[in-house]
C-alpha cells in the first residue's frame, strides 16, 4: 500500500492515538521513519486492555505492522512489552518467528510506557528537549491504535469502540469493548455493579487519570480505564486537591529535598526539568532564570513526583500542568535547543518498580483482570463528544431527527485544522446536536 493511501484510510476512519493523548494518527503517519515502536508497555498500574489485544488480536497487529513497514519505509519494527508478562512474551515470540518484527522486553518500572523513555530503552538515543521521537527517526504508537489501523485499511471500519479496563471496587473486573459514547454508569453495571456505598470514578490510570463526577459522562476514543474507588481512598484525596491548596501546602511544607527532580523520568534522561526549582519559585518568588519555569513544558505529567517522590504529598505535576496550560492560553511556546543531552548516571538506579508504586498508591489489593473477563457492549444511547482528540472540535454533519446507521460519518474535520472524524457507534436517531456533542438513541 502506498503511504498516501494508508494516510487517507486512517484519516477517513477517524483513527487517533489510543494511548491517551489522542493525536490524529493520519498526521503522525504522514512521514517516514527508521524505527517504528508499538508501545505495549501499558505501564499504568491496573490497566490491561493492551495486553488483551496483544494476546487476542496478534495476527491483525502483525499484518497492520507489515503494511505500515512497507508504506512508511520503516527499517526497524519493534513491539515492546514488559518481561514480567511471561505468557504474553512467549505467545508473541512464537507469533513473530520469521517476521521482520522484533520483540523488546522491558523491565517492570514506571513509566516504561512514556514514549521518550521507551525510545531510549530500545534505541539508546534521547529525544531532544521539546522535540518528538520523529526528531531522531522514531515513531511510537499504542497497541489499540495499530489494531484500529488494521480495521481501517482492511475493512473500512471506523473507530466506534474502545477497549478499556474496568476494575477496582466492582464485582466483576473486566476488559470491555465499549462503544464510543456509552456512559460510565453503563460500564459499571456491566461489571456487576460497585462494591462501595460512595463510589468515585477515576478515568484512565491511577497516576495520569482524573476524577469523573458525572456517571453519565461518555466513553471516548481516549478512555483507557474506568477505576472505581471508595470515597475515602487516599488516591481520591490526592486527585481532588485544588491548585490553590497545593500552592498553600507547598509554601508551608516544601523542604526542597529535590526528590521530585532526582526521580523525574525526564530529568533522568538528561532534560533540564527540575521540579523542585519550579516549586521554589512558586513558593518564594525568588529571582531565578526564566528558562527554569519554561522547562515545565518538558513535563510528561506522569505523576511520579506526587505519587511517589514527594515526602510531603505535594504535586509538582499539577503545578507544571498549570504552567503549560498558561503557555497555551498566552500563545507562548518555549524554545529549546537541539543539543544532545546526556543521560544522568544514576538513571538505572532510580527507576521505580511498578509493584512498589502500586503498594504506595494502596492499590495492590485489586486483582489483575484476567483476559477471560471480556465484555462486548450494545448500548441503546450514545453521546459522541466532538472533541476526542488533540486539535479543534469536529464539525457535525447531522441534525436532530436524522437517522444514522452504525459506522456512518457524523462529524468532519474542520477545514485546514488539526482534528479527527467521528462516526456513529450505534444505529438510531439523532436526538441532540450542539457545539460539544451528538446524541444518538435507538428509542
LODO-966688 format. One record per residue (C-alpha): x, z, y. Coordinates in steps of 0.2 Angstrom, whole numbers, padded with zeros to 4 digits, always signed. Layout:
N
XZY ...
// end
This chain:
443
+0000+0000+0000 +0006-0004+0017 +0009+0010+0029 -0004+0004+0042 -0017+0003+0029 -0013+0020+0022 -0014+0027+0040 -0031+0019+0043 -0038+0026+0027 -0033+0043+0032 -0040+0041+0049 -0056+0034+0043 -0059+0048+0031 -0056+0062+0043 -0041+0070+0034 -0032+0084+0044 -0019+0096+0039 -0027+0109+0027 -0013+0121+0029 -0020+0130+0044 -0015+0120+0060 -0027+0105+0057 -0016+0092+0064 -0024+0075+0062 -0015+0068+0047 -0016+0049+0052 -0005+0053+0067 +0008+0063+0057 +0009+0049+0044 +0012+0035+0056 +0031+0036+0053 +0044+0035+0040 +0055+0050+0034 +0069+0054+0022 +0061+0069+0014 +0043+0072+0011 +0039+0090+0006 +0022+0096-0002 +0020+0114+0003 +0014+0123-0012 +0021+0140-0007 +0004+0147-0002 +0014+0162+0005 +0000+0172+0012 -0005+0186+0000 -0021+0184-0010 -0024+0166-0007 -0024+0155-0022 -0033+0138-0019 -0017+0128-0018 -0011+0134-0034 -0028+0130-0042 -0026+0112-0035 -0008+0110-0041 -0014+0115-0059 -0031+0106-0060 -0028+0090-0049 -0010+0087-0054 -0012+0068-0058 -0021+0065-0042 -0007+0074-0032 +0006+0064-0041 -0002+0047-0038 -0005+0051-0020 +0013+0055-0018 +0018+0039-0026 +0008+0030-0013 +0015+0040+0001 +0033+0037-0005 +0031+0019-0005 +0021+0017+0011 +0032+0029+0022 +0048+0024+0014 +0052+0041+0008 +0069+0043+0000 +0066+0061-0007 +0049+0068-0013 +0048+0087-0017 +0034+0099-0022 +0039+0117-0018 +0031+0131-0027 +0036+0149-0030 +0046+0153-0046 +0035+0168-0050 +0021+0157-0055 +0029+0153-0072 +0014+0144-0080 +0012+0133-0065 +0030+0129-0064 +0030+0124-0082 +0015+0114-0080 +0022+0104-0065 +0039+0102-0073 +0031+0094-0088 +0019+0083-0077 +0034+0077-0066 +0045+0071-0081 +0050+0053-0077 +0043+0054-0060 +0053+0052-0044 +0047+0068-0038 +0057+0084-0038 +0051+0102-0041 +0059+0115-0030 +0057+0133-0034 +0055+0146-0020 +0059+0165-0021 +0044+0176-0018 +0046+0181+0000 +0036+0179+0016 +0034+0167+0025 +0041+0155+0012 +0027+0143+0017 +0032+0142+0035 +0037+0123+0037 +0053+0126+0046 +0058+0140+0033 +0053+0128+0019 +0063+0114+0026 +0079+0125+0027 +0076+0131+0010 +0075+0114+0002 +0087+0104+0013 +0099+0117+0021 +0095+0110+0038 +0087+0119+0053 +0074+0111+0064 +0080+0112+0082 +0071+0124+0094 +0054+0117+0100 +0055+0102+0088 +0046+0097+0072 +0053+0094+0055 +0052+0075+0058 +0067+0078+0070 +0078+0080+0055 +0069+0067+0044 +0057+0078+0035 +0038+0078+0034 +0029+0093+0027 +0011+0093+0020 -0001+0105+0012 -0007+0103-0006 -0025+0100-0002 -0020+0088+0012 -0012+0077-0002 -0027+0078-0013 -0038+0073+0002 -0027+0058+0005 -0029+0053-0014 -0048+0054-0012 -0047+0044+0004 -0036+0030-0002 -0043+0028-0020 -0062+0032-0017 -0065+0030+0001 -0071+0048+0000 -0071+0058+0017 -0066+0076+0019 -0083+0085+0016 -0077+0100+0006 -0064+0113+0007 -0055+0123-0007 -0054+0142-0002 -0051+0159-0009 -0064+0172-0008 -0058+0189-0013 -0057+0207-0008 -0072+0218-0008 -0083+0205-0018 -0090+0207-0035 -0083+0191-0042 -0067+0185-0033 -0066+0166-0035 -0059+0149-0030 -0073+0140-0021 -0075+0121-0017 -0085+0125-0001 -0095+0111+0008 -0089+0109+0026 -0102+0118+0037 -0109+0130+0024 -0110+0148+0030 -0098+0163+0026 -0113+0173+0021 -0117+0160+0008 -0099+0161+0001 -0100+0179-0001 -0117+0178-0010 -0109+0165-0022 -0096+0178-0026 -0109+0191-0032 -0111+0200-0015 -0100+0213-0007 -0094+0230-0014 -0094+0239+0003 -0108+0245+0015 -0099+0239+0030 -0090+0223+0026 -0078+0215+0038 -0074+0197+0035 -0056+0190+0038 -0055+0171+0039 -0038+0164+0032 -0024+0175+0025 -0021+0194+0029 -0007+0190+0041 -0012+0175+0051 -0031+0176+0048 -0044+0183+0061 -0059+0194+0060 -0075+0184+0060 -0090+0195+0066 -0103+0181+0063 -0108+0179+0045 -0117+0163+0049 -0101+0155+0055 -0097+0139+0046 -0083+0134+0034 -0072+0121+0042 -0058+0110+0036 -0046+0124+0040 -0054+0138+0031 -0041+0143+0018 -0048+0161+0014 -0063+0172+0015 -0056+0190+0013 -0069+0204+0013 -0063+0221+0018 -0070+0238+0021 -0073+0243+0039 -0060+0257+0038 -0046+0247+0030 -0030+0248+0041 -0029+0229+0042 -0046+0229+0051 -0040+0241+0064 -0024+0231+0067 -0034+0214+0068 -0046+0221+0081 -0034+0228+0093 -0035+0220+0110 -0021+0214+0120 -0023+0227+0134 -0022+0240+0120 -0006+0233+0113 +0002+0232+0130 -0004+0250+0134 +0003+0257+0117 +0019+0247+0119 +0023+0254+0136 +0021+0271+0128 +0029+0268+0111 +0041+0253+0110 +0058+0261+0107 +0067+0244+0107 +0073+0247+0090 +0075+0227+0088 +0067+0227+0071 +0054+0214+0076 +0069+0202+0081 +0080+0206+0067 +0066+0202+0054 +0059+0187+0063 +0060+0172+0052 +0063+0160+0066 +0076+0171+0074 +0085+0172+0057 +0085+0153+0056 +0095+0154+0072 +0082+0151+0085 +0084+0161+0101 +0067+0170+0099 +0070+0189+0102 +0053+0198+0102 +0060+0214+0107 +0066+0207+0124 +0049+0200+0127 +0041+0217+0124 +0054+0225+0135 +0049+0213+0149 +0030+0216+0146 +0033+0235+0146 +0046+0237+0160 +0045+0221+0171 +0064+0220+0170 +0073+0205+0178 +0078+0195+0163 +0081+0177+0161 +0065+0166+0161 +0070+0157+0145 +0068+0174+0136 +0049+0173+0139 +0048+0154+0137 +0056+0157+0120 +0039+0164+0115 +0035+0146+0112 +0046+0147+0096 +0035+0160+0088 +0026+0154+0072 +0014+0168+0073 +0017+0173+0055 +0013+0191+0059 +0028+0199+0050 +0033+0208+0066 +0016+0218+0067 +0013+0219+0049 +0030+0225+0043 +0044+0226+0056 +0037+0237+0070 +0038+0255+0066 +0026+0259+0080 +0012+0247+0074 +0013+0236+0089 +0010+0217+0090 +0024+0206+0097 +0014+0192+0088 -0001+0195+0099 +0010+0195+0115 +0019+0179+0110 +0002+0171+0106 -0005+0176+0123 +0011+0169+0132 +0009+0152+0123 -0009+0151+0127 -0005+0154+0146 +0008+0140+0145 -0006+0128+0138 -0018+0133+0152 -0005+0130+0165 +0001+0114+0158 +0018+0121+0156 +0029+0115+0142 +0046+0125+0139 +0061+0113+0137 +0073+0116+0123 +0090+0108+0119 +0093+0098+0103 +0109+0108+0100 +0112+0113+0082 +0108+0131+0078 +0117+0142+0066 +0108+0152+0053 +0111+0170+0055 +0122+0178+0042 +0110+0192+0037 +0096+0180+0034 +0097+0181+0015 +0096+0200+0015 +0081+0201+0027 +0069+0190+0018 +0053+0201+0015 +0047+0201-0003 +0029+0197-0004 +0024+0211-0016 +0031+0224-0004 +0022+0216+0011 +0006+0217+0000 +0008+0235-0003 +0012+0238+0016 -0004+0230+0020 -0013+0241+0007 -0020+0225-0002 -0011+0227-0019 -0027+0234-0027 -0036+0217-0025 -0034+0207-0041 -0027+0189-0042 -0041+0177-0043 -0040+0168-0060 -0041+0149-0060 -0056+0150-0072 -0066+0158-0057 -0071+0142-0049 -0087+0138-0040 -0095+0122-0033 -0107+0123-0019 -0123+0115-0015 -0129+0122+0002 -0146+0117+0010 -0140+0118+0028 -0123+0115+0036 -0116+0117+0053 -0102+0105+0057 -0091+0110+0071 -0084+0096+0082 -0068+0104+0083 -0060+0107+0066 -0043+0100+0071 -0029+0100+0084 -0035+0089+0099 -0051+0086+0108 -0068+0088+0100 -0075+0074+0091 -0090+0064+0099 -0107+0065+0090 -0114+0048+0083 -0130+0055+0078 -0145+0063+0087 -0159+0075+0082 -0171+0069+0068 -0159+0056+0062 -0157+0055+0043 -0140+0055+0036 -0133+0054+0018 -0118+0064+0011 -0102+0056+0017 -0109+0047+0032 -0099+0047+0048 -0107+0059+0061 -0093+0061+0074 -0080+0050+0080 -0063+0052+0088 -0064+0051+0107 -0056+0035+0114 -0037+0037+0116 -0037+0055+0112 -0029+0066+0098 -0043+0070+0086 -0052+0068+0069 -0068+0061+0062 -0081+0071+0054 -0093+0067+0040 -0110+0074+0034 -0106+0086+0020 -0124+0085+0013 -0139+0073+0014 -0153+0078+0026 -0160+0078+0043 -0150+0082+0059 -0159+0096+0067 -0147+0100+0081 -0133+0091+0091 -0124+0099+0106 -0106+0099+0113 -0100+0110+0099 -0109+0106+0083 -0120+0096+0072 -0133+0105+0061 -0140+0096+0046 -0154+0103+0035 -0161+0097+0018 -0178+0105+0023 
// end
